[in-house]
């Protein structure tokens, strides 16, 4: 035993684990344990009222999702939201970063102003946009001033989700802009100068230098965007008062999980939905990663 403690590798390993113990404890308590408990719940029928009890139901909670019409509505809304918001916020972030990477007057102030939506509370932004989207609000006033048609942004099922998309693109693009801006400033100026000597114009430089060198950053931005948009909840909740209305047009998968878990108290089914959502995000990310690897190999 004495020899065992005298070994340098053992002492180093124990010291390492002791230093990591607080992090392991926090991660285990607030990340690993909830995931294991959610997996456990997804295979059980949970009774909360009248004493907590669990009844093993095998795969019934997962199979039930295929027959639940609201799951398909929520999934359709969420996928539509992801498909539109992720490319738009990525492109807008890149454009803003390219503009602010130029030598323009007052660019420091522009950076601060553009970044303000990111540091503002999501709930506060949503309340501001509810006022803007009001039938007699700022947006309809501007559209009316320019002779354009106005909309019932909050009450019309055909535009309600799109109004959340606009708000989210506007509020999240600045965060990704900062990431793009840091990556742009990391590209050596000598590469552009060499391309200029070869006769490349600014568009050629953007396509052949900027875009390829930003691919790893673009992958990161899109993965973060996909994960964030699949988890849309607060804006949808505040816009619809938690109902997902009008006519389920703003119902998302996470809002549906919330409704089943905390309104219907159907914890087992809500946990099964949460695991399926995690699976969808994982598969989407792996497909995207494979796509980027394939392009890199080519």
C-alpha positions as CSV (number, residue, x, y, z in Angstrom):
1,X,0.0,0.0,0.0
2,X,2.9,2.3,0.9
3,X,4.5,1.7,-2.4
4,X,1.2,2.4,-4.2
5,X,1.0,5.9,-2.6
6,X,4.6,6.6,-3.3
7,X,4.1,6.2,-7.1
8,X,4.3,9.7,-8.8
9,X,1.6,8.8,-11.3
10,X,-0.9,7.8,-8.6
11,X,-0.3,11.0,-6.7
12,X,-0.7,13.1,-9.8
13,X,-3.9,11.3,-10.8
14,X,-5.4,11.7,-7.3
15,X,-4.4,15.4,-7.2
16,X,-6.0,15.9,-10.7
17,X,-9.3,14.2,-9.6
18,X,-9.4,16.3,-6.4
19,X,-9.0,19.5,-8.5
20,X,-11.7,18.4,-10.9
21,X,-14.1,17.2,-8.1
22,X,-16.1,20.5,-7.8
23,X,-16.7,20.5,-11.6
24,X,-17.5,16.8,-11.7
25,X,-19.9,17.3,-8.8
26,X,-21.7,20.3,-10.5
27,X,-21.9,18.5,-13.9
28,X,-23.0,15.3,-12.3
29,X,-25.8,17.0,-10.3
30,X,-27.1,19.5,-12.9
31,X,-26.3,17.7,-16.2
32,X,-25.7,13.9,-16.0
33,X,-28.2,13.1,-13.3
34,X,-31.1,15.0,-15.0
35,X,-30.4,13.2,-18.3
36,X,-30.4,9.8,-16.6
37,X,-33.6,10.7,-14.8
38,X,-35.2,11.9,-18.1
39,X,-34.3,8.6,-19.7
40,X,-35.8,6.8,-16.7
41,X,-39.0,8.9,-16.9
42,X,-39.4,8.3,-20.7
43,X,-40.1,4.6,-20.1
44,X,-42.6,5.1,-17.2
45,X,-46.1,6.4,-16.6
46,X,-45.6,8.9,-13.9
47,X,-48.3,9.8,-11.3
48,X,-47.6,13.0,-9.4
49,X,-50.9,13.6,-7.7
50,X,-51.7,11.5,-4.6
51,X,-48.1,10.4,-4.1
52,X,-45.3,10.0,-6.6
53,X,-45.4,6.6,-8.4
54,X,-43.9,5.1,-11.6
55,X,-45.2,2.4,-13.8
56,X,-43.0,0.8,-16.4
57,X,-44.7,1.2,-19.9
58,X,-41.9,0.0,-22.2
59,X,-41.9,2.0,-25.4
60,X,-45.5,3.3,-25.2
61,X,-44.5,6.9,-24.6
62,X,-42.3,6.9,-27.7
63,X,-44.9,5.1,-29.9
64,X,-47.6,7.6,-28.7
65,X,-45.7,10.5,-30.4
66,X,-46.5,9.0,-33.8
67,X,-50.2,9.2,-33.1
68,X,-50.2,12.6,-31.5
69,X,-51.2,15.2,-34.1
70,X,-49.9,18.1,-32.0
71,X,-46.4,16.6,-32.1
72,X,-46.4,16.7,-35.9
73,X,-47.7,20.3,-35.9
74,X,-45.0,21.4,-33.4
75,X,-42.3,19.5,-35.4
76,X,-43.4,21.1,-38.6
77,X,-43.4,24.6,-37.1
78,X,-40.0,24.0,-35.5
79,X,-38.4,22.7,-38.7
80,X,-39.8,25.6,-40.7
81,X,-38.4,27.9,-38.1
82,X,-35.0,26.3,-38.2
83,X,-34.8,26.2,-42.0
84,X,-35.6,29.9,-42.3
85,X,-33.9,31.4,-39.3
86,X,-30.5,29.6,-39.3
87,X,-29.5,30.6,-42.9
88,X,-30.9,34.2,-42.5
89,X,-29.1,34.9,-39.2
90,X,-25.9,33.3,-40.5
91,X,-25.9,35.4,-43.7
92,X,-26.9,38.6,-41.8
93,X,-24.1,38.0,-39.2
94,X,-21.5,37.6,-42.0
95,X,-22.7,40.7,-43.8
96,X,-22.6,42.8,-40.6
97,X,-19.1,41.4,-39.8
98,X,-17.8,42.2,-43.3
99,X,-19.1,45.8,-43.0
100,X,-17.7,46.3,-39.5
101,X,-14.4,44.8,-40.6
102,X,-13.9,47.7,-43.1
103,X,-12.2,51.0,-42.1
104,X,-15.4,53.0,-41.6
105,X,-15.9,55.9,-39.3
106,X,-17.5,55.2,-36.0
107,X,-17.3,51.4,-36.4
108,X,-16.7,50.9,-32.6
109,X,-20.0,52.6,-31.9
110,X,-21.7,50.5,-34.6
111,X,-20.3,47.3,-33.0
112,X,-21.7,48.3,-29.6
113,X,-25.1,49.3,-31.1
114,X,-25.4,46.1,-33.2
115,X,-24.5,44.0,-30.1
116,X,-27.1,45.6,-27.8
117,X,-29.9,43.1,-28.7
118,X,-27.7,40.2,-27.6
119,X,-27.2,41.5,-24.1
120,X,-30.8,42.4,-23.7
121,X,-33.1,39.9,-22.0
122,X,-35.1,37.7,-24.4
123,X,-38.3,38.3,-22.5
124,X,-37.8,42.1,-22.6
125,X,-37.1,41.9,-26.4
126,X,-40.3,39.9,-26.9
127,X,-42.4,42.4,-25.0
128,X,-40.9,45.2,-27.1
129,X,-41.7,43.3,-30.3
130,X,-45.3,42.6,-29.1
131,X,-45.7,46.4,-28.9
132,X,-44.1,46.8,-32.3
133,X,-46.3,44.0,-33.8
134,X,-49.5,45.4,-32.3
135,X,-52.2,46.2,-34.9
136,X,-51.7,49.9,-34.2
137,X,-48.0,49.5,-33.5
138,X,-44.8,50.8,-35.1
139,X,-44.4,48.2,-37.8
140,X,-47.9,48.5,-39.2
141,X,-47.6,52.3,-39.0
142,X,-44.5,52.2,-41.1
143,X,-46.0,49.8,-43.7
144,X,-49.1,52.0,-43.9
145,X,-46.9,55.2,-44.3
146,X,-45.2,53.6,-47.4
147,X,-48.6,52.4,-48.8
148,X,-47.8,48.7,-48.1
149,X,-50.3,46.2,-46.7
150,X,-50.5,45.8,-42.9
151,X,-50.9,42.5,-41.0
152,X,-52.3,41.2,-37.8
153,X,-48.8,40.0,-36.7
154,X,-49.9,38.4,-33.5
155,X,-53.4,37.1,-34.4
156,X,-53.0,35.8,-37.9
157,X,-51.9,32.1,-38.0
158,X,-50.2,32.7,-41.4
159,X,-47.8,35.4,-40.1
160,X,-47.5,34.7,-36.3
161,X,-44.5,32.3,-36.6
162,X,-42.8,34.6,-39.2
163,X,-43.1,37.5,-36.7
164,X,-41.1,35.5,-34.2
165,X,-38.6,34.6,-36.9
166,X,-38.0,38.2,-37.7
167,X,-37.4,39.1,-34.1
168,X,-35.1,36.1,-33.5
169,X,-33.0,36.8,-36.6
170,X,-32.6,40.5,-35.6
171,X,-31.6,39.6,-32.0
172,X,-29.3,36.6,-32.6
173,X,-27.4,37.8,-35.7
174,X,-25.2,40.3,-33.7
175,X,-23.9,37.5,-31.4
176,X,-22.7,35.5,-34.4
177,X,-21.5,38.7,-36.0
178,X,-18.9,39.0,-33.2
179,X,-17.7,35.5,-33.9
180,X,-17.3,36.2,-37.6
181,X,-15.6,39.5,-36.9
182,X,-13.0,37.8,-34.8
183,X,-12.4,35.2,-37.5
184,X,-12.1,37.8,-40.2
185,X,-9.5,39.7,-38.2
186,X,-7.5,36.5,-37.9
187,X,-7.1,36.1,-41.7
188,X,-3.7,37.5,-42.7
189,X,-3.8,40.7,-44.8
190,X,-0.9,39.3,-46.9
191,X,-3.3,36.7,-48.5
192,X,-5.6,39.5,-49.8
193,X,-2.6,41.6,-51.0
194,X,-1.2,38.6,-52.9
195,X,-4.7,38.0,-54.5
196,X,-4.9,41.7,-55.4
197,X,-1.5,41.5,-57.1
198,X,-2.9,38.5,-59.1
199,X,-5.8,40.7,-60.3
200,X,-8.5,39.4,-58.0
201,X,-11.3,41.9,-57.3
202,X,-13.1,42.2,-54.0
203,X,-15.8,39.7,-55.0
204,X,-13.2,37.1,-56.1
205,X,-11.3,37.6,-52.8
206,X,-14.5,37.1,-50.8
207,X,-15.5,33.9,-52.7
208,X,-12.0,32.3,-53.0
209,X,-10.4,33.5,-49.7
210,X,-12.9,34.7,-47.1
211,X,-15.6,32.0,-47.5
212,X,-13.2,29.0,-47.5
213,X,-11.2,30.3,-44.6
214,X,-14.4,31.0,-42.6
215,X,-15.8,27.5,-43.1
216,X,-14.9,26.2,-39.6
217,X,-16.5,29.3,-38.1
218,X,-19.6,28.9,-40.3
219,X,-19.9,25.3,-39.2
220,X,-19.8,26.4,-35.5
221,X,-22.3,29.2,-36.1
222,X,-24.7,26.9,-37.9
223,X,-24.5,24.2,-35.3
224,X,-25.1,26.7,-32.5
225,X,-27.9,28.2,-34.6
226,X,-29.6,24.9,-35.2
227,X,-29.4,23.9,-31.5
228,X,-30.7,27.3,-30.4
229,X,-33.6,27.4,-32.9
230,X,-34.7,23.8,-32.2
231,X,-35.1,24.9,-28.6
232,X,-37.3,27.9,-29.3
233,X,-39.5,28.4,-26.2
234,X,-39.6,31.8,-24.5
235,X,-40.6,33.9,-27.5
236,X,-43.3,31.4,-28.5
237,X,-44.5,31.2,-24.9
238,X,-44.8,35.0,-24.4
239,X,-46.2,35.7,-27.8
240,X,-49.0,33.1,-27.4
241,X,-49.5,33.2,-23.7
242,X,-48.3,29.6,-23.5
243,X,-51.0,28.2,-25.8
244,X,-48.9,28.0,-29.0
245,X,-51.7,29.9,-30.8
246,X,-53.2,31.3,-32.8
247,X,-54.4,27.9,-34.1
248,X,-51.2,26.2,-33.1
249,X,-49.2,28.4,-35.5
250,X,-46.5,29.2,-32.9
251,X,-46.5,25.8,-31.2
252,X,-43.0,24.4,-31.0
253,X,-41.6,21.1,-29.8
254,X,-40.2,22.6,-26.6
255,X,-43.4,24.5,-25.8
256,X,-45.3,21.3,-26.4
257,X,-42.9,19.5,-23.9
258,X,-43.6,22.2,-21.4
259,X,-47.4,21.9,-21.8
260,X,-47.3,18.1,-21.3
261,X,-44.9,18.3,-18.4
262,X,-46.3,21.2,-16.4
263,X,-49.9,21.6,-17.5
264,X,-51.0,18.0,-18.2
265,X,-48.4,16.7,-15.6
266,X,-47.6,13.9,-18.1
267,X,-43.9,13.7,-17.2
268,X,-43.2,10.4,-18.9
269,X,-44.5,11.5,-22.2
270,X,-42.8,14.9,-22.0
271,X,-39.5,13.2,-21.2
272,X,-39.9,10.9,-24.3
273,X,-40.6,14.0,-26.4
274,X,-37.5,15.7,-25.0
275,X,-35.3,12.7,-25.8
276,X,-36.7,12.5,-29.4
277,X,-35.9,16.3,-29.8
278,X,-32.3,15.6,-28.6
279,X,-32.1,12.8,-31.1
280,X,-33.3,15.1,-34.0
281,X,-30.7,17.8,-33.0
282,X,-27.9,15.2,-32.8
283,X,-28.7,13.6,-36.2
284,X,-29.0,17.1,-37.8
285,X,-25.6,18.1,-36.4
286,X,-24.0,14.9,-37.6
287,X,-25.4,15.3,-41.1
288,X,-24.1,18.9,-41.2
289,X,-20.7,17.8,-39.9
290,X,-20.5,15.1,-42.6
291,X,-21.5,17.7,-45.2
292,X,-18.7,20.1,-44.1
293,X,-16.1,17.2,-43.9
294,X,-17.1,16.1,-47.5
295,X,-16.6,19.7,-48.8
296,X,-13.3,19.9,-47.0
297,X,-12.1,16.6,-48.5
298,X,-13.1,17.8,-52.0
